[in-house]
Every structure is written in C-alpha cells, then in structure tokens.
C-alpha cells in the first residue's frame, strides 16, 4: 500500500512539469522544443516556446516557423516503462539582426 502511495505521489508531482530548451541552428535561428507530460496543453507548451523565443532573441521581434498543430504525443522509455510524453518543437527566427 505504501509503495502505491509513493508512486502516485511521484506521478502527481511530475504531471505538470515541463522543460523547454533552445538550440542555435543558424544565425538568429533557434530550434525550441517544449517537453512535458500528457497532461500539458498545447497552448501551455506554445506559451513556453514563446517565452523561450523572446529570451533567446534578446527582446528583438521574432516569428515561429513550423506546425504548432503537429502530433505531440511520443513514447518515452523510462524506469517505470514506456511513458507518454508531449513534445512540441518550432523554429524561432529573430528579426532585426544587425543590418
């Protein structure tokens, strides 16, 4: 019984967690991916991507390239087995570079 309660507690703690990362792919272009549990909404993940784009573009205007409506659920192998995970990735193109 205690083991089940601990497992449920851990899963509830992780239910709302997200991670958003950015990788430079070209000058003033960044691949930004947001990862989360299956309970994260598309709108919330898109908001995380917008926040990260604003940060990596240093306050300059930017636009996002890609399909924000793409399928997002993937199976991630974890210690407790295959776990459904949501992933949304878009490219941020920073505008107004030094020219």
Helices and strands as residue ranges (DSSP letters): H 2-14, E 18-26, E 29-37, H 42-56, E 62-65, E 73-78, E 81-94
